[in-house]
């Protein structure tokens, strides 16, 4: 499976290809952000990630897709337990 196929499954999008370019950009942005968050030395490749990091990338990309503006007005939010931060934590490089 590809990142785009997995992401469409995450979002429950069927065969519609209308948003493929947007979805692909969201995946790329989520990979870049996750790479920075864990201190990766090189750009992350979705196909080479372990399952937990793949799930984290999909969660973050879905967040980017669903929330395309910098500010949400009138919406209460809570971070899910065992969410993005918990999924990337075991892979994070700590440097002092």
ABEGO torsion letter per residue (X at the ends): XBAAAAAAAAAGBBABAAAAAAAAAAAAAAAAAAAAAAGBABBBBAAABBAAAAAAAAAAAAAAAABABABBBGBBBBBBBGBAAAAAAAABBBBX
